[in-house]
């Protein structure tokens, strides 16, 4: 099968959307499918002011239509709602070509958190964008239910996976006085990182990742260890070294770092909100609570072997097969 995937999120961006897409593309190619990823690096683009690594394509429609004609895909999947996604949607509707879409990011909530744009003003756009899709692949069952409630009726839950050759229990490293409380991900305002860093809990707080507010947080919290980005086996070693992975975000629709940490035997502490509620089971692989300090203390008692077992349900092969369905 010839699969065309159109996305505004691709390397060198570092986030869960890119990692999900890369893993699924790899699985599809292993199964013999011909996959072409259309991404911002193929077009003239400008950086988004708040996140320079995120690029906005300029006038991509004409070249995108040419790419579609030349590749002649059997399936078209539109992964994001940015300029490339809009151009792809426009081309598909004009030609009467079926397509699927994905809902990776809870943009209405982000727009409220960052720009104070009320959600009732932004939801009509997302209903329109995904309304023409034959299937809307949501990052969790909770997210799919929320989309259906918002009028996006073809939303279905799309699973995620783990690279088990990388993310497994490894020999740890010395990261400081125990317990080691780890955050991994973008260091940006929507991740609610200060909620973790202000928690009155004992131990060493470690941040893996980078982003626009890192400098400010380093000055505000001098006792926190900021390690920058870590990838692959090095990231797995950090997961394995931690006593708890703390996931403070209240806006993420999933959270790849949670299932990767579990695969390395590390329990998760998080708020009882969309994203964590589809992953974390209290006492089995972490703890959810409205009070993040309580969640951390409870998660410290969760057995590491139980966390590793809980991660076995996540499989990239299943995720790839779901993308092939009409």
C-alpha positions as CSV (number, residue, x, y, z in Angstrom):
1,X,0.0,0.0,0.0
2,X,1.1,3.6,-0.8
3,X,0.5,5.7,2.3
4,X,0.9,9.5,2.3
5,X,1.3,11.2,5.7
6,X,1.1,14.9,5.9
7,X,2.4,16.6,9.1
8,X,3.4,20.0,10.4
9,X,5.4,18.3,13.2
10,X,8.6,16.5,12.1
11,X,12.3,16.5,12.8
12,X,14.1,18.5,14.2
13,X,11.2,19.0,16.5
14,X,11.4,17.0,19.7
15,X,8.0,16.0,21.0
16,X,5.6,13.1,21.4
17,X,3.8,13.7,18.1
18,X,7.1,13.4,16.1
19,X,8.1,10.3,18.0
20,X,4.7,8.7,17.4
21,X,4.8,9.4,13.7
22,X,8.4,8.1,13.3
23,X,7.6,4.9,15.1
24,X,4.4,4.3,13.1
25,X,6.2,5.1,9.8
26,X,8.9,2.6,10.7
27,X,6.4,-0.1,11.5
28,X,4.6,0.5,8.2
29,X,7.8,0.3,6.2
30,X,8.8,-2.9,8.0
31,X,5.5,-4.4,6.8
32,X,6.4,-3.6,3.2
33,X,4.2,-0.4,2.7
34,X,5.5,2.5,0.7
35,X,5.2,5.6,3.0
36,X,5.9,9.2,2.0
37,X,6.0,11.8,4.8
38,X,5.3,15.4,3.7
39,X,6.7,17.7,6.3
40,X,7.8,21.4,6.7
41,X,11.4,20.7,5.7
42,X,10.1,20.2,2.1
43,X,8.7,23.8,1.9
44,X,9.6,27.4,2.5
45,X,8.7,28.1,6.2
46,X,9.1,30.5,9.0
47,X,9.6,29.8,12.8
48,X,6.8,30.0,15.3
49,X,7.8,32.9,17.6
50,X,7.3,31.0,20.9
51,X,8.9,27.8,19.7
52,X,11.5,28.5,16.9
53,X,11.9,24.7,16.2
54,X,8.3,24.6,15.0
55,X,8.0,25.8,11.4
56,X,5.0,27.2,9.6
57,X,5.0,26.5,5.9
58,X,4.3,29.3,3.4
59,X,1.8,28.7,0.6
60,X,2.3,24.9,0.4
61,X,-0.9,24.1,-1.6
62,X,0.5,24.0,-5.1
63,X,3.5,21.9,-4.4
64,X,1.5,19.6,-2.1
65,X,-1.0,18.9,-4.9
66,X,1.9,18.0,-7.2
67,X,3.4,15.7,-4.6
68,X,0.0,13.9,-4.2
69,X,-0.4,13.5,-8.0
70,X,3.1,12.1,-8.5
71,X,3.0,9.7,-5.5
72,X,-0.5,8.4,-6.2
73,X,-1.3,7.3,-2.6
74,X,-3.8,4.6,-1.7
75,X,-4.3,6.3,1.7
76,X,-3.8,9.8,2.9
77,X,-3.4,10.6,6.6
78,X,-3.4,14.2,7.8
79,X,-1.6,14.2,11.1
80,X,-1.8,17.9,12.2
81,X,-4.1,20.9,11.9
82,X,-1.4,23.4,10.8
83,X,-0.7,25.0,7.3
84,X,0.3,21.7,5.7
85,X,-2.6,19.8,7.2
86,X,-5.0,22.5,5.9
87,X,-3.5,22.4,2.5
88,X,-3.8,18.6,2.4
89,X,-7.4,18.7,3.6
90,X,-8.3,21.3,0.9
91,X,-6.7,19.2,-1.8
92,X,-8.5,16.0,-0.6
93,X,-11.9,17.7,-0.5
94,X,-11.4,19.3,-3.9
95,X,-10.5,16.0,-5.5
96,X,-13.0,14.0,-3.5
97,X,-10.2,11.9,-2.0
98,X,-10.9,10.2,1.4
99,X,-8.5,10.9,4.2
100,X,-8.0,10.3,7.9
101,X,-6.9,12.7,10.5
102,X,-5.3,12.6,14.0
103,X,-5.9,14.6,17.1
104,X,-2.6,14.6,18.9
105,X,-2.7,18.0,20.7
106,X,-5.5,19.6,22.8
107,X,-5.2,22.9,21.0
108,X,-8.4,24.5,22.3
109,X,-7.1,24.2,25.8
110,X,-3.6,25.4,24.8
111,X,-5.1,28.4,23.1
112,X,-6.9,29.3,26.3
113,X,-3.9,28.7,28.5
114,X,-1.5,30.7,26.4
115,X,-3.6,33.3,24.6
116,X,-6.8,33.3,26.6
117,X,-8.9,32.5,23.6
118,X,-12.0,30.8,24.9
119,X,-12.5,27.2,23.9
120,X,-16.0,27.8,22.5
121,X,-14.3,30.1,19.9
122,X,-11.7,27.6,18.7
123,X,-13.8,24.3,18.7
124,X,-15.7,25.2,15.5
125,X,-12.5,25.2,13.6
126,X,-11.5,21.7,14.8
127,X,-15.0,20.4,14.2
128,X,-14.7,21.7,10.6
129,X,-11.2,20.4,10.1
130,X,-11.9,16.8,11.4
131,X,-15.5,16.8,10.1
132,X,-14.4,15.7,6.6
133,X,-12.2,12.8,7.9
134,X,-13.3,9.2,7.5
135,X,-11.7,8.4,10.9
136,X,-10.2,10.7,13.5
137,X,-7.4,8.9,15.4
138,X,-7.4,10.3,19.0
139,X,-4.5,9.6,21.3
140,X,-6.6,8.0,24.0
141,X,-10.1,6.7,24.8
142,X,-10.7,9.7,27.0
143,X,-9.7,12.1,24.2
144,X,-11.9,10.2,21.7
145,X,-14.9,10.6,24.0
146,X,-14.2,14.3,24.5
147,X,-14.1,14.7,20.7
148,X,-17.3,12.9,20.2
149,X,-18.9,15.0,22.8
150,X,-17.7,18.1,20.9
151,X,-19.4,16.8,17.7
152,X,-16.4,15.0,16.1
153,X,-18.3,11.8,15.8
154,X,-15.8,9.6,13.9
155,X,-13.2,9.9,16.7
156,X,-11.6,6.5,17.8
157,X,-8.9,5.8,20.3
158,X,-5.4,5.2,18.7
159,X,-3.0,3.1,20.7
160,X,0.7,3.9,21.2
161,X,3.8,1.7,21.6
162,X,7.2,1.3,23.1
163,X,10.6,0.5,21.5
164,X,11.3,-2.5,23.8
165,X,14.9,-2.8,22.5
166,X,15.6,0.6,24.1
167,X,13.1,1.1,27.0
168,X,13.7,-1.6,29.5
169,X,15.1,-1.8,33.0
170,X,18.8,-0.8,32.8
171,X,21.6,-0.2,35.3
172,X,21.0,3.2,36.7
173,X,23.3,6.2,37.3
174,X,23.8,8.4,40.3
175,X,21.5,11.4,39.9
176,X,21.7,12.6,43.5
177,X,20.1,12.0,46.9
178,X,17.1,9.6,46.8
179,X,14.4,9.5,46.0
180,X,15.0,10.7,42.5
181,X,12.0,12.6,41.1
182,X,12.2,12.9,37.3
183,X,10.4,15.1,34.7
184,X,11.1,14.3,31.0
185,X,9.8,16.4,28.2
186,X,9.6,19.9,26.8
187,X,10.4,22.7,29.3
188,X,7.6,25.0,28.2
189,X,4.7,26.8,29.9
190,X,1.9,24.4,28.9
191,X,3.6,21.5,30.7
192,X,2.8,22.9,34.1
193,X,6.4,22.2,35.3
194,X,6.4,24.6,38.2
195,X,3.7,22.6,39.8
196,X,6.2,19.8,40.2
197,X,9.3,21.9,41.0
198,X,7.4,23.6,43.9
199,X,6.2,20.3,45.4
200,X,7.3,20.1,49.1
201,X,8.7,16.6,48.8
202,X,12.1,15.1,49.8
203,X,14.7,13.9,47.3
204,X,16.3,15.2,44.2
205,X,14.3,16.8,41.4
206,X,15.7,16.1,37.9
207,X,14.5,17.6,34.6
208,X,15.3,16.0,31.2
209,X,14.5,18.2,28.2
210,X,14.7,21.7,27.0
211,X,12.5,24.6,26.0
212,X,11.7,28.3,26.1
213,X,11.3,28.6,29.9
214,X,14.3,26.5,31.0
215,X,16.5,29.5,31.8
216,X,13.9,31.1,34.0
217,X,13.3,27.8,35.8
218,X,17.0,27.2,36.4
219,X,17.2,30.6,38.1
220,X,14.0,30.1,40.1
221,X,14.9,26.5,41.2
222,X,18.7,26.3,41.7
223,X,18.5,23.0,43.5
224,X,16.9,21.2,40.5
225,X,19.2,19.3,38.1
226,X,18.6,20.3,34.5
227,X,20.2,17.7,32.2
228,X,18.9,18.9,28.8
229,X,17.7,16.4,26.2
230,X,18.5,12.7,26.5
231,X,17.5,10.1,23.9
232,X,17.5,6.4,23.3
233,X,19.5,4.2,25.7
234,X,20.7,7.2,27.6
235,X,17.1,8.3,28.3
236,X,16.3,4.7,29.3
237,X,19.2,4.8,31.8
238,X,17.8,8.0,33.3
239,X,14.3,6.5,33.6
240,X,15.8,3.5,35.3
241,X,17.6,5.7,37.7
242,X,14.5,7.5,38.8
243,X,12.2,6.5,41.7
244,X,9.2,8.3,40.2
245,X,8.5,10.0,36.9
246,X,6.4,13.1,37.6
247,X,4.0,14.2,34.8
248,X,2.5,17.5,35.9
249,X,0.8,18.5,32.6
250,X,-3.0,19.0,32.7
251,X,-3.3,19.5,28.9
252,X,-1.5,16.6,27.2
253,X,-3.7,14.1,25.4
254,X,-1.3,11.2,26.1
255,X,2.3,11.4,27.3
256,X,4.7,8.9,25.8
257,X,7.2,9.4,28.6
258,X,4.8,7.8,31.0
259,X,4.7,4.4,29.2
260,X,8.5,4.5,28.5
261,X,9.2,5.1,32.2
262,X,6.9,2.2,33.1
263,X,8.8,0.0,30.7
264,X,12.0,0.8,32.6
265,X,10.3,-0.1,35.9
266,X,9.6,3.5,37.0
267,X,6.2,4.5,38.5
268,X,4.4,7.6,37.4
269,X,2.9,10.4,39.5
270,X,0.4,12.7,37.8
271,X,-2.8,14.6,38.1
272,X,-6.1,12.7,37.6
273,X,-6.7,14.3,34.2
274,X,-6.9,13.4,30.4
275,X,-3.7,11.7,29.4
276,X,-2.6,10.1,32.7
277,X,-6.1,8.6,33.3
278,X,-5.7,6.4,30.2
279,X,-2.3,5.1,31.4
280,X,-1.9,5.1,35.1
281,X,-3.6,2.7,37.5
282,X,-3.2,3.5,41.2
283,X,-0.9,1.0,42.9
284,X,-0.1,-0.8,39.6
285,X,2.1,1.5,37.7
286,X,1.9,4.8,39.5
287,X,-0.6,7.1,41.3
288,X,-3.0,9.8,40.3
289,X,-4.2,12.6,42.6
290,X,-5.4,16.2,42.4
291,X,-2.5,16.9,44.8
292,X,0.7,16.2,42.9
293,X,2.7,15.9,46.2
294,X,0.3,13.1,47.3
295,X,0.7,11.4,44.0
296,X,4.5,11.4,44.3
297,X,4.5,10.0,47.8
298,X,2.0,7.2,46.9
299,X,3.9,6.4,43.6
300,X,7.1,5.8,45.6
301,X,5.5,2.7,47.1
302,X,4.5,1.1,43.8
303,X,6.6,-2.0,42.9
304,X,8.9,-1.6,39.9
305,X,8.1,-5.0,38.5
306,X,4.4,-4.1,38.4
307,X,5.2,-1.0,36.4
308,X,7.2,-3.0,33.8
309,X,4.4,-5.5,33.4
310,X,1.8,-2.8,32.9
311,X,3.7,-1.5,29.9
312,X,3.2,-4.7,27.9
313,X,-0.1,-3.5,26.5
314,X,1.5,-0.8,24.3
315,X,2.5,-1.9,20.8
316,X,3.6,0.1,17.8
317,X,2.6,-2.7,15.4
318,X,-1.0,-2.4,16.5
319,X,-0.8,1.4,16.1
320,X,0.4,1.0,12.5
321,X,-2.3,-1.4,11.6
322,X,-5.0,1.0,12.9
323,X,-3.6,3.7,10.6
324,X,-4.3,1.4,7.6
325,X,-8.0,1.0,8.3
326,X,-10.4,3.2,6.3
